[in-house]
Amino acid sequence: MPTLTEDTQLGGQELKRIVFSEDDVQLRVRELGREITAAYTASDRLLVLGLLKGSFLFMADLVRAIELPLHVDFMVATSYGANKASSGDVRLLYDPGASLKGRAVLLVEDIIDSGNTLTRLIPRLEARGLASLEICALLHKRLTTLEPETRWVGFDAPNEFLVGYGLDYAEDFRHLPYIASL
């Protein structure tokens, strides 16, 4: 397990421990790519839809691991701000530009904890006439049940505030190649 680096203290916050190493994360992302590749065909017209900002590193690695033609788009939704807990108020800041009608959509999320963001977004997406909707999350805290269930999960996560590999605290720590507890 790698040691914490000089990047471990930002914005007055200090990392406690590395939860998932860079090697563990990269291995699991490649496995998820193989599983997703096996679940779809080229004729599914797969659209990989990432929830920004947290999913961007995970999604970039994931789409390179999926061996199918696909399109990529993003949504921006927020419920945290600079807090360590969700406010419960989910705001959609950017809606995807791609047409979703008749598409197989893979929604990519960095972490599922309260489930508030996905609970609010899923009906909005389903109302657009998707052929199918599946969810892939890098991390899942298993604190809630979603409909539809999360089909692909990178790791079951501890009930701690996690940062790194796209996850942040007040925009800090996203750049770390591993996932750590704050």
ZIRA-V701096 format. One record per pair of residues at least 24 apart in sequence whose ideal C-beta (glycine too) atoms are under 7 Angstrom apart, sorted by the first residue. I is the first residue (numbers start at 1). J is the second residue. Records with the same first field share a line. If there is no record, write none. Layout:
BEGIN
I: J / J
END
This chain:
BEGIN
2: 178
7: 176
10: 172 / 173
11: 169 / 170 / 172
13: 169 / 172 / 182
15: 180 / 181 / 182
16: 181 / 182
17: 180 / 181
18: 178 / 180
19: 158 / 162 / 179 / 180 / 181
20: 155 / 178 / 179
21: 178
22: 177 / 178
25: 165 / 178 / 179
28: 154 / 155
29: 58 / 61 / 62 / 65 / 154
30: 65
32: 62 / 65 / 136 / 152 / 154
33: 62 / 65 / 66
35: 152
36: 66 / 106 / 136 / 152
37: 66 / 67 / 68
40: 68 / 104
42: 68 / 69
44: 104
45: 103 / 104
46: 70 / 104 / 106
47: 71 / 73 / 98 / 100 / 103 / 104 / 105
48: 72 / 106 / 108
49: 73 / 74 / 75 / 96 / 105 / 106 / 107 / 108
50: 74 / 108
51: 75 / 77 / 108 / 109 / 117
52: 76
54: 110 / 111 / 166 / 167 / 168
55: 108 / 109 / 110 / 166
56: 166
57: 165 / 166
58: 108 / 110 / 138 / 165 / 166
59: 108
62: 108
71: 98
73: 97 / 98
75: 121
77: 117 / 121
79: 116 / 117
82: 170
84: 161 / 169
86: 114 / 116
88: 116
90: 116 / 117 / 120
100: 125 / 128 / 130
101: 128 / 129
102: 129 / 131
103: 130 / 131
104: 131 / 132
105: 130 / 132 / 133
106: 134 / 136
107: 133 / 135
108: 136
109: 135 / 137
110: 138 / 139 / 166 / 167
111: 137 / 138 / 139 / 157 / 162 / 167
112: 137 / 140 / 141 / 150
113: 141 / 143
114: 143 / 144
115: 144 / 146
118: 146
119: 146
END
